[in-house]
Amino acid sequence: MQADVFHLAYPIKDKEDTRLFYRDILGCSVGREAKNWIDFNFFGHQLSFHIRPDAFTGPSVTNDVDGKKVPVRHFGAVLDWQDWHVLRDRLVEFNIEFVIKPYIRFKGETGEQATMFFLDPSGNALEFKSFKDRSQIFAP
C-alpha cells in the first residue's frame, strides 16, 4: 500500500506569522483554515497547523548526527537537486538563520544528499534534503 499524499499536523504559536512564512518564504499555497488552524499545500502534501502555544514548553531534544545537533522533532521535504539549491538561495536572501547550515552528506557515497535545517516562526524544525541520485532515497 502506498499513499499519494501525506497529512501532517503540527502546533504553532501564531497563525499569521505561520501564513507569511509558509506562503511567502517557502512558496506554499494556503488551503482551508478556521480561527485556530490553517492548512498548506506543502510540496504536494497536506500540512495542517493548529494554534497551540502551550506545546512549546520544555527543552528542544537533539540527536548527534555528523557531529551536528539535529532536532529530533522535525519535518520537511525531499526536493529535486536543483530545487533544493534554489530554496537554499531563497532562504539566504530572506536571512533565515539555519540550525544546521546547508551541506552535502555522504559525498561520493551511496545516499549522497544535500541537507539543511531551519526553524519556522513557532520554532518547529524543518529539514529539506535532496539526493544526488533520487533512486538512493531508501538505499541501505
N, C-alpha and C positions, 0 to 999 in steps of 0.2 A: 504494500500500500504506500502511496506517495501523495502528499498534499501539494497542490499548486501554489497556495498562498498560506503563509503562516500568520497567526494573530498573536500579538504580544501586548501585554498591558503593564504599564509602569507608573509609579507615583510621580507627581510634580508638585512644585510649590506654587506656581503662578501660571495660569492658562495663557495670558497674553505674552509673557516672556517666552513661553514654550512655542507659541504660534510663530512669533518673529524668528526664533532660532531655526525651527524645523522648516518653515516655509521660505524665509528669505536667505538663510545661510546654506542650509542643506538642499533646498530646492524641492522639498516635499509638498505635494498638494494637500490641502485641508479637506477632510471628509466631513462626516456628520459630527455634530457637537451639541452639548447641552450646557447648562450652567456649571457643572462640576467635572466635565470631561470633554476631550477633543480627540478626534481620530485623524491620522495622516496616512497617505499613501507613501510608505517608506520603502522606496525602491521596489515597488510591486507587491508589498506586503502590508497588512493592516497593523498599524501601531496605535494603540489607544493609551491615552494618558488621563489619569484620574487625579484630581487635586487632593493631595493628602500630605500637607507639610509635616505632619507628625511622623511620617515614615522616614524622615531624615535624621532622626536622633541616633546617637551611637556612633562608634568609630567605623571608618571605612576599612574593609578587610582586603588585604592584598596577598598575592602569591608571587614568589620569586620565579621569574622566567627570563632566561638570558641575562641574568644579573639586573633585571628591572623589576620594579614593584607593579605588577599587573593587578588592576582592580578585579577582584573575584566576580562581583556582580557587574556585568556589562553586557551590552548587545551591540549589534552593528550589521554590516552587510559585506558580502564578498563582491567586489566590483571587478570589471574588466581592467586589465593592466593600465591602459591609457586613462580610463575614467578615474581610477584611483589617484593618478598623478594630477589630473585636473582638479579633483576635490582637494587634494593636499594643497595645491597652489591657491585655491579659493579660500581655504581656512587660513592660510598665511596672510592673504590680503585682508581678511576680516580680523586679523590679530588674535585668532583663537589660541589660547595657551594650551599646549599639548601636555598631557600627563606623561605620555611616552612619545617622544618626537618620532616622526616618520623614519623608518629604516627598513632594510632588507634582511630577513631572516633566512637561514639555510642557503646562503648564496652559493650557487653552483651545485646544490644537492637536491635530492628529491624533496618536494614540498617548498621550493624557494618561493618566498612571499614577501610582499611589501605590507607593512602594518603601521598603524598609528592609533593612539588613544587620546581622547579629549573628553571634556565634560559638557553636558548641556547646562542651561541656566539653573536647573534644580540640583545639579551635582550628579546626575546619572552619567555613568561612564559609557562611552561608545568606542568601539573598535571597528575600524574599517580596514579591510585587507584585500589583497589581490594576489592571485597565484600566477607566477610566470607561465606555468603550464596548467591551465584550468583542470585538466584531467587528473591532476595530482591532489585535488582538494581532499579526497578521502584515502589517499595512499598511506599504507602502513609505514 
